[in-house]
Amino acid sequence: MQLTQLEIKGFKSFGDKITINFNDGVTAIVGPNGCGKSNVVDAIRWVLGEQSTRMLRSEKMENIIFNGTKTRKPSNLAEVSLTFDNTKNILPTDFTKVTITRKLYRSGESEYRLNDVQCRLKDITDLFLDTGIGSDSYSIIELKMIDEIIANKDNSRRALFEEASGISKYKLRKKQTFNKLKDTEADLSRVEDLLFEIEKNLKTLENQAKKAERYYRLKEQYKTLSLSLASYRIIGFRESLTKLEDKEQLHSLESSGINTEISNLEAFLQKLKLENLNLEKNLSIQQKATNEFIAKIRTYESDKKLKNEQLRFLEDKKTRLSDELEKDQNQLNHVFYNQKRLNEEHLQESEILEKLRISTENQHQGIIELRLEQQKSKAALDTISLENNELQNQVYKLEKEIAILNIQKEALYQESSRNMADTESKETELNEFNKVITELKGKLESKQKEYIQNKELEDELERQIRRSTEHLKEQKEILNQESRKLDSKQNEYNLTKSMVDNLEGFPESIRFLKKNAGWTKQAPLFSDILFCREEYRIAIENYLEPVMNHYVVETQAEAVQAIQLLSDSSRGRANFFILDALNVAGQRPSVNTERKDLIPALEIIDTDAKYRPLCEMLLYNVYLLQSGEENELRSALPSEQVVILSKTGMFTKTRTGMSGGSVGLFEGKRIGRAKNLEKLSKEINSGETLIVKLKNSIAEEEIKLKDLIDSSQKDLLQESQLEINRLSNEYTSVKTKQEQYLAFIENSLNRKQDIEQKIASIGNELLASEPLLIELKVSKQIKQEQVLNDQQSYNELAESLNSKSALYNQENIRFHQQQNKVSGIEKDLEYRESQQKNLETRIGLNQAELEKTQAGIKETLQHADHSDEDLIAMYVQKEEFEAAVNEAEQSYYASRVQITEMEEKISLLRRNKEQAELISNELKDQKTAIKLELNALKERLSVEFDVDISVLLDEESYEQQTDSEQNIREKTERIKRQLDEFGAINPMAMEAYQEMNERYNFIQSQKKDLAEAKSSLLQTIKEIDDTAKEKFMAAFSDVRTHFIQVFRSLFNEEDSCDLVLADPSNPLESDIDIIARPKGKRPLSINQLSGGEKTLTATALLFSLYLLKPAPFCIFDEVDAPLDDTNIDKFNNIIREFSDQSQFIIVSHNKRTIASTDIIYGVTMAEQGVSRVVAVDIREVA
């Protein structure tokens, strides 16, 4: 696999799109500081999935988007693409070219693309898993990472070893398994807590269920005896009832006929419903099968589309290979022709070269002889010319000095004039600047004052918006809380009302009196007149348990009436409190106790004033213990007359005894039900009113908040700030120019004085130099005539030499040209031979690849033909599925219509039946005293035992009676007393116990499953650890061997180094220590090495990892900075050695490193703030 291309657009300083192509070998990225070199590395790290802004040298991810310059707008998108050549199929994909792209929009949205198909970051991470490529792998190394490897910061060494050894995926799997294990352990803990809670309540429910079971067993015996007793009474009524039954027989037959017809119709209706249910199931099955088949067709179509894409790729590849073969064959023929032509030309040109060599050597000998004669003449001429030149130089020097002085004098005059003109011009402009500064200063102060006022208004508006938003949030939170409270109270109200209406937990006698209209006074139960806070209810209810079912009546007559009614109806017994009797009783003195932890029970109860004496009588000197239950349980009473109740209901303590134990689930629920209903009703009404108010308040607050947001003037404030900045910049610019002009005027005045002094000094020097110049010119004239005579003789010899030299040079040029021509022909021949070999090799490879491609096309076409036939067959089958669904729908809806018609017919028959029953009831109303007594007996049997009197009218049941009526009556009364003394029971205890027991068994099975899952996960973790440990130790051993070899190649063979596990017993978590002793040193720690030695040691470690698992490419970002020239060469040599296995991309300033690379990419900023890239191929330049 090879990195082939990097495309960057809008990333950091790369405002324009740039493309960097990577080839084999070593690539250097160079440029001055701040030009954006490291941004190239950041781009590669980012596109590979880097999420840490610290690693990208940014405070937040949005900062990586090109932020614009003075002349450019900011970019809205950062995009980086990285392309790999996957011809060796190292990446787990079928594509030979893989391009990953990452985009980030300024809005915060981002996306990843794989071959221009949108994907997830996980897809890219999985693609490069275990390949050595990643944003945090050893394929990208920065200088600071060298220090981190040396210092082992954040276990960086271990991370490198894990990546190289391939155990990263095992660590990931282990982490995922650990998370599952934690979830399983948490679930197991919750299940155990749940089981503990259920076990705690299950025992209480079991006891209550057993008590209820004993109660119902006694009640069943009581029922049997009572029915036997009632049968004796019914015998006397039988003859009378027979006459009435004859009259009712006619209506009964009519009603029976209707019932029979209804039963038949209902049976038929049930059959229709069953058929309809089967039709509905059939319709559901047909629809499911159709949907699954359609999904299968879509999958098949997707596979066919993928095969078409593969076929198009293979055909394009076949065309390209055919073109290349044809082109290479033509080029090879051309090479053969050129080789033949060059061999013939080489023979001819070699003969010409030999002739020219002989002629050149003869001419060269004559030139040497003439040149010796010329040299003698030249020596004499040089001597006289030297003397003449010396005089000439003196004249020139003096003339030059005089000319310079005159020029300087003239220049000073001109400079003085310009200086004066510039000074006058600057003074004029300075006056203009003073006016502009005054004007700008006024505008700036005005704008700043206006901005401050508007800013204060906007700040106040923002504070109001924040306050309004916070208040709105608080109001909504209050609304949610109140809604939850209201729902809770409504549920509690509904539950309590149901219990009050159904009289759950009360004896039959209580329910009889409540429902019987014969008792004219609806007296309350004692449990309903009393109310207290929930924290005290269990204690008060347990103490008052014997009297909780007592009725509270005004007078004794009311109690007598209720007792008489119960006696006549044989409905059990009831107890009564008589308020008149209590009102005449005197108030009992209370016992004083100074203990602060005891609260009088009368202080915590709430009742009406007329019931207060009753409560005072029952709760006289009763106290509730606030704390210290364990100590109080074992200590003595503060007074013999005091009764102490545990607040939690754990115990009750009196002078003569104690009671207590565990607290049941349903205790504390009976007291004050009616009072609690009234209180809950008021609280519900109050809560509903409060919720309406809160909703109105929230709506008003939202309107107010919207008005505040709409009134914001941030845009105007921003425009005002921009205007202030513009005026401030303009003021600063003009002020700077003013200061510059003042300094210029001052310098001009000083310069004027300097010029006047220099002009005077130059005038004095000119007066001294002019006489000396005249004297030197006369001496020069005499010497000049001698030079002319000697020069004429020399010129004649030189002319003769030049003539012969010209002939020789022409011949020599022809010789060298011919020699170069022959050499060129020889090099061309060598090139043609090399070209011939390359072309023949390439033709062979392309021919093999073409045959392979053609075979792939043939195989793909065969699959495509089969796919089309299968797809057509699937479309036909799809229509059959859809037809079956339509047929099932029609059958289903036809059945539904038939069911509706049958239900209407049954409803009509029920109305007829009700009419017949109404007539029968009118006949029953004609019955006299027999009917009243029989109805009374029937009502008692129905209310108390839920038994129809018709059972007792069966003659066979009478014949079965063997005991006398007196014995049966005595047994009945005895069992009745037992039932009355039994006390209250929990009627739902048996069902609750069964349900809770089933739930307990179910949770036990869940606990077993969770325990097995935990064991399985622990075994999986162990297997992962064993596999990872084996792979890591093998990799560590290989890397250690490679490290010693590479380290010694970078230092000396005698130097020692090693890699050591700090904890060999736990290699997967152990630190990895580096021992390095270069150049005979014995440092106590690797941190004591020099910067260059640390870099080379870290480099040795990295390359030892490459030897174990080479990364497809490696990036070094200024890693060579600490190295000297000698170590730079070692660093470059090892990179060159490894470049055959991996690509290397080096960001560097070092000239030696740059010179050793194959291709250089220069990063520049021709435009300020915008990076560009320029490529140079060193191999072509060389």
Long-range contacts (C-beta under 8 A, 24 or more apart in sequence): 1-84, 1-85, 1-86, 1-87, 1-88, 1-90, 1-91, 1-131, 1-1112, 2-84, 2-85, 2-87, 2-1112, 2-1113, 2-1143, 3-82, 3-83, 3-84, 3-85, 3-1112, 3-1113, 3-1143, 3-1145, 4-83, 4-84, 4-85, 4-97, 5-81, 5-82, 5-83, 6-40, 6-43, 6-44, 6-80, 6-81, 6-82, 6-83, 7-79, 7-80, 7-81, 7-82, 7-83, 8-40, 8-43, 8-79, 8-80, 9-75, 9-77, 9-78, 9-79, 9-80, 10-65, 10-66, 10-75, 10-76, 10-77, 10-78, 10-79, 11-39, 11-42, 11-43, 11-46, 11-64, 11-65, 11-66, 11-78, 11-79, 11-80, 12-36, 12-39, 12-42, 12-43, 12-64, 12-66, 12-78, 12-1171, 13-39, 13-66, 13-1165, 13-1169, 13-1170, 13-1171, 14-39, 14-43, 14-66, 14-1170, 14-1171, 15-66, 15-68, 15-69, 15-72, 15-75, 15-1169, 15-1170, 15-1171, 16-1170, 16-1172, 18-1171, 18-1172, 18-1173, 19-1173, 20-1161, 20-1173, 20-1175, 21-1175, 22-1113, 22-1143, 22-1145, 23-1158, 23-1159, 24-1139, 24-1143, 24-1158, 25-1139, 25-1143, 25-1144, 25-1157, 25-1158, 25-1159, 26-1135, 26-1136, 26-1139, 26-1143, 26-1144, 26-1145, 26-1146, 26-1156, 26-1157, 26-1158, 26-1159, 27-1143, 27-1144, 27-1145, 27-1146, 27-1157, 27-1158, 27-1159, 27-1160, 27-1161, 28-1145, 28-1146, 28-1147, 28-1148, 28-1153, 28-1154, 28-1157, 28-1159, 28-1160, 28-1161, 29-1145, 29-1146, 29-1147, 29-1148, 29-1160, 29-1161, 29-1163, 30-1147, 30-1148, 30-1149, 30-1154, 30-1160, 30-1161, 30-1162, 30-1163, 31-1162, 31-1163, 31-1164, 32-1164, 34-1165, 35-1163, 35-1164, 35-1165, 35-1171, 36-1163, 36-1165, 36-1171, 37-1147, 37-1163, 38-142, 38-1117, 38-1118, 38-1147, 39-1171, 40-1147, 40-1161, 40-1163, 41-140, 41-142, 41-1115, 41-1117, 41-1147, 43-80, 44-80, 44-82, 44-140, 44-1115, 45-135, 45-140, 46-80, 46-102, 46-135, 47-80, 47-81, 47-82, 47-100, 47-101, 47-102, 48-82, 48-100, 48-124, 48-128, 48-133, 48-134, 48-135, 49-102, 49-112, 49-121, 49-124, 49-125, 49-134, 49-135, 50-135, 50-136, 51-135, 55-135, 55-136, 61-104, 62-104, 62-106, 62-108, 64-104, 65-104, 65-106, 68-1169, 69-1167, 69-1168, 69-1169, 69-1170, 70-1168, 70-1169, 71-1167, 72-1169, 72-1170, 74-106, 75-106, 76-105, 76-106, 77-103, 77-104, 77-105, 77-106, 78-103, 78-104, 79-103, 79-104, 84-1112, 90-131, 90-1112, 91-127, 91-128, 91-131, 92-127, 93-127, 94-310, 98-127, 100-124, 100-127, 129-168, 129-169, 130-166, 130-168, 130-169, 131-1111, 131-1112, 132-163, 132-164, 132-1109, 132-1110, 132-1111, 132-1112, 133-1111, 133-1112, 133-1113, 134-163, 137-163, 137-1111, 138-163, 138-164, 138-1102, 138-1105, 138-1106, 138-1111, 138-1114, 139-1111, 139-1112, 139-1113, 139-1114, 139-1115, 140-1114, 140-1115, 140-1117, 141-1102, 141-1114, 141-1115, 141-1116, 141-1117, 141-1119, 142-1117, 142-1118, 142-1119, 143-1117, 143-1118, 143-1119, 143-1121, 143-1122, 146-1094, 146-1095, 146-1098, 146-1099, 146-1119, 147-1094, 149-1098, 149-1101, 149-1102, 150-1074, 150-1086, 150-1087, 150-1089, 150-1094, 150-1097, 150-1098, 151-1087, 152-1071, 152-1072, 155-1071, 157-1071, 157-1072, 157-1074, 157-1101, 158-1071, 158-1072, 160-1101, 160-1102, 160-1105, 161-1032, 161-1035, 161-1036, 161-1039, 161-1072, 161-1105, 162-1032, 164-1035, 164-1039, 164-1105, 164-1108, 164-1109, 165-1031, 165-1032, 165-1034, 165-1035, 165-1036, 165-1108, 165-1109, 166-1031, 166-1035, 166-1109, 167-1028, 167-1031, 167-1032, 167-1035, 167-1068, 170-1024, 170-1027, 170-1028, 170-1031, 171-1028, 173-1024, 174-1021, 174-1024, 174-1025, 174-1028, 177-1017, 177-1020, 177-1021, 177-1024, 178-1021, 180-1017, 181-1014, 181-1017, 181-1018, 181-1021, 184-1010, 184-1013, 184-1014, 184-1017, 185-1014, 187-1010, 188-1007, 188-1010, 188-1011, 188-1014, 191-1003, 191-1006, 191-1007, 191-1010, 192-1007, 194-1003, 195-1000, 195-1003, 195-1004, 195-1007, 198-996, 198-999, 198-1000, 198-1003, 199-1000, 201-665, 201-996, 202-993, 202-996, 202-997, 202-1000, 204-662, 204-664, 204-665, 205-665, 205-989, 205-992, 205-993, 205-996, 206-993, 208-664, 208-666, 208-985, 208-986, 208-989, 208-993, 209-989, 209-990, 209-992, 209-993, 209-994, 211-985, 211-986, 211-989, 212-985, 212-986, 212-987, 212-989, 212-990, 213-990, 215-979, 215-982, 215-985, 218-975, 218-978, 218-979, 218-982, 219-979, 221-975, 222-972, 222-975, 222-976, 222-979, 223-944, 223-945, 223-947, 225-968, 225-971, 225-972, 225-975, 226-570, 226-941, 226-944, 226-945, 226-972, 227-941, 227-945, 227-947, 227-951, 227-952, 228-961, 228-963, 228-968, 229-965, 229-968, 229-969, 229-972, 230-937, 230-941, 230-952, 231-952, 231-957, 231-958, 231-961, 232-961, 232-965, 232-968, 233-937, 234-934, 234-937, 234-949, 234-952, 234-953, 235-958, 237-930, 237-933, 237-934, 238-953, 240-930, 241-930, 241-934, 241-953, 244-923, 244-924, 244-926, 244-927, 244-931, 247-923, 248-920, 248-923, 248-924, 251-916, 251-919, 251-920, 251-923, 252-920, 254-916, 255-913, 255-916, 255-917, 255-920, 258-909, 258-912, 258-913, 258-916, 259-913, 261-909, 262-906, 262-909, 262-910, 262-913, 265-902, 265-905, 265-906, 265-909, 266-906, 268-902, 269-899, 269-902, 269-903, 269-906, 272-895, 272-898, 272-899, 272-902, 273-899, 275-895, 276-892, 276-895, 276-896, 276-899, 279-888, 279-891, 279-892, 279-895, 280-892, 282-888, 282-891, 282-892, 283-885, 283-888, 283-889, 283-891, 283-892, 286-881, 286-884, 286-885, 286-888, 287-885, 289-881, 290-878, 290-881, 290-882, 290-884, 290-885, 293-874, 293-877, 293-878, 293-881, 294-878, 296-874, 297-871, 297-874, 297-875, 297-878, 300-867, 300-870, 300-871, 300-874, 301-871, 303-867, 304-864, 304-867, 304-868, 304-871, 307-860, 307-863, 307-864, 307-867, 308-864, 310-860, 311-857, 311-860, 311-861, 311-864, 314-853, 314-856, 314-857, 314-860, 315-857, 317-849, 317-853, 318-850, 318-853, 318-854, 318-857, 321-846, 321-849, 321-850, 321-853, 322-850, 324-842, 324-846, 325-843, 325-846, 325-847, 325-850, 328-839, 328-842, 328-843, 328-846, 329-843, 331-835, 331-839, 332-836, 332-839, 332-840, 332-843, 335-832, 335-835, 335-836, 335-839, 336-836, 338-828, 338-832, 339-829, 339-832, 339-833, 339-836, 342-825, 342-828, 342-829, 342-832, 343-829, 345-825, 346-822, 346-825, 346-826, 346-829, 349-818, 349-821, 349-822, 349-825, 350-822, 352-818, 353-815, 353-818, 353-819, 353-822, 356-811, 356-814, 356-815, 356-818, 357-815, 359-811, 360-808, 360-811, 360-812, 360-815, 363-804, 363-807, 363-808, 363-811, 364-808, 364-812, 366-804, 367-801, 367-804, 367-805, 367-808, 370-797, 370-800, 370-801, 370-804, 371-801, 373-797, 374-794, 374-797, 374-798, 374-801, 377-790, 377-793, 377-794, 377-797, 378-794, 380-790, 381-787, 381-790, 381-791, 381-793, 381-794, 384-783, 384-786, 384-787, 384-790, 385-787, 385-790, 385-791, 387-783, 388-780, 388-783, 388-784, 388-786, 388-787, 391-776, 391-779, 391-780, 391-783, 392-780, 394-776, 395-773, 395-776, 395-777, 395-780, 398-769, 398-772, 398-773, 398-776, 399-773, 401-769, 402-766, 402-769, 402-770, 402-773, 405-762, 405-765, 405-766, 405-769, 406-766, 408-758, 408-762, 409-759, 409-762, 409-763, 409-766, 412-755, 412-758, 412-759, 412-762, 413-759, 415-751, 415-755, 416-752, 416-755, 416-756, 419-748, 419-751, 419-752, 419-755, 420-748, 420-752, 422-744, 422-748, 423-744, 423-745, 423-748, 423-749, 426-741, 426-744, 426-745, 426-748, 427-745, 429-741, 430-738, 430-741, 430-742, 430-745, 433-734, 433-737, 433-738, 433-741, 434-738, 436-734, 437-731, 437-734, 437-735, 437-738, 440-727, 440-730, 440-731, 440-734, 441-731, 443-727, 444-724, 444-727, 444-728, 444-731, 447-720, 447-723, 447-724, 447-727, 448-724, 450-720, 451-717, 451-720, 451-721, 451-724, 454-713, 454-716, 454-717, 454-720, 455-717, 457-713, 458-712, 458-713, 458-714, 458-717, 461-708, 461-711, 461-712, 462-712, 464-708, 465-705, 465-708, 465-709, 465-712, 468-701, 468-704, 468-705, 468-708, 469-705, 471-701, 472-698, 472-701, 472-702, 472-705, 475-694, 475-697, 475-698, 475-701, 476-698, 478-694, 479-691, 479-694, 479-695, 479-698, 482-687, 482-690, 482-691, 482-694, 483-691, 485-687, 486-684, 486-687, 486-688, 486-691, 489-680, 489-683, 489-684, 489-687, 490-684, 492-680, 493-677, 493-680, 493-681, 493-684, 496-673, 496-676, 496-677, 496-680, 497-677, 499-669, 499-673, 500-528, 500-673, 500-674, 500-677, 504-987, 504-988, 505-666, 505-670, 505-984, 505-985, 505-986, 505-987, 506-549, 506-984, 507-549, 507-572, 507-574, 507-979, 507-980, 507-984, 508-571, 508-572, 508-943, 508-944, 509-566, 509-571, 509-572, 509-573, 509-574, 509-980, 510-549, 510-551, 510-574, 512-566, 512-569, 512-571, 512-572, 512-943, 512-944, 513-551, 513-562, 513-565, 513-566, 513-574, 515-943, 516-565, 516-569, 518-565, 519-561, 519-562, 519-565, 520-561, 521-553, 521-554, 521-558, 521-561, 523-551, 523-552, 523-553, 523-554, 523-558, 523-562, 523-576, 524-551, 524-552, 524-674, 525-549, 525-550, 525-551, 525-552, 526-550, 526-551, 526-552, 526-577, 526-614, 527-670, 527-671, 527-672, 527-673, 528-672, 528-673, 528-674, 528-675, 529-607, 529-608, 529-611, 529-614, 529-674, 529-675, 530-605, 530-606, 530-607, 530-611, 530-615, 530-671, 530-672, 530-675, 531-605, 531-606, 531-607, 531-671, 531-672, 531-675, 531-676, 531-679, 532-604, 532-605, 532-606, 532-671, 532-672, 533-604, 534-668, 535-647, 536-601, 536-604, 536-624, 536-647, 537-668, 537-669, 537-671, 537-672, 538-648, 538-649, 538-663, 538-667, 538-668, 539-624, 539-645, 539-646, 539-647, 539-648, 539-649, 539-652, 540-601, 540-604, 540-605, 540-645, 540-671, 541-649, 541-667, 541-668, 541-670, 541-671, 542-645, 542-649, 542-652, 542-659, 542-667, 543-601, 543-619, 543-622, 543-643, 543-645, 543-652, 544-618, 544-671, 545-983, 545-984, 547-575, 547-577, 547-618, 548-670, 548-671, 548-984, 549-574, 549-575, 549-984, 550-575, 550-576, 550-577, 551-575, 551-576, 551-577, 552-576, 552-577, 552-579, 552-611, 552-614, 553-577, 553-578, 553-579, 554-578, 554-579, 554-580, 555-579, 555-580, 556-580, 556-581, 568-936, 569-936, 569-939, 569-940, 570-940, 570-944, 571-940, 571-943, 571-944, 572-976, 572-979, 572-980, 573-976, 573-980, 577-614, 579-610, 579-611, 579-613, 579-614, 582-613, 582-614, 582-617, 583-613, 585-613, 585-617, 587-613, 587-616, 588-616, 588-617, 588-620, 590-620, 590-621, 591-621, 591-639, 591-641, 591-642, 593-623, 593-638, 593-639, 593-642, 595-638, 597-625, 597-626, 597-627, 597-628, 598-623, 598-624, 598-625, 598-626, 598-638, 598-644, 599-623, 599-624, 599-626, 600-624, 601-645, 606-672, 606-675, 633-660, 664-986, 666-986, 670-984, 1025-1068, 1028-1068, 1029-1067, 1029-1068, 1032-1067, 1032-1068, 1033-1067, 1035-1108, 1035-1109, 1036-1061, 1036-1067, 1036-1072, 1038-1107, 1038-1108, 1039-1104, 1039-1105, 1039-1107, 1039-1108, 1040-1104, 1042-1103, 1042-1104, 1042-1105, 1042-1107, 1042-1108, 1043-1100, 1043-1101, 1043-1104, 1045-1104, 1046-1099, 1046-1100, 1046-1103, 1046-1104, 1046-1107, 1046-1134, 1047-1076, 1047-1078, 1047-1097, 1047-1100, 1049-1130, 1049-1134, 1050-1096, 1050-1099, 1050-1100, 1050-1127, 1050-1130, 1050-1131, 1050-1134, 1051-1078, 1051-1079, 1051-1096, 1052-1078, 1052-1079, 1054-1080, 1055-1079, 1055-1080, 1057-1097, 1057-1100, 1059-1101, 1074-1101, 1091-1122, 1092-1122, 1092-1123, 1092-1124, 1092-1127, 1094-1122, 1095-1119, 1095-1120, 1095-1122, 1095-1123, 1095-1127, 1095-1131, 1096-1123, 1096-1127, 1096-1130, 1096-1131, 1099-1131, 1099-1134, 1103-1134, 1103-1138, 1106-1138, 1106-1141, 1106-1142, 1110-1138, 1110-1141, 1110-1142, 1111-1142, 1112-1142, 1112-1143, 1113-1142, 1113-1143, 1113-1144, 1113-1145, 1114-1142, 1114-1143, 1114-1144, 1114-1145, 1115-1144, 1115-1145, 1115-1146, 1115-1147, 1116-1144, 1116-1145, 1116-1146, 1116-1147, 1116-1148, 1117-1147, 1118-1147, 1118-1148, 1118-1149, 1119-1146, 1120-1146, 1120-1148, 1120-1150, 1120-1153, 1121-1148, 1121-1149, 1121-1150, 1123-1150, 1125-1152, 1128-1152, 1128-1153, 1132-1156
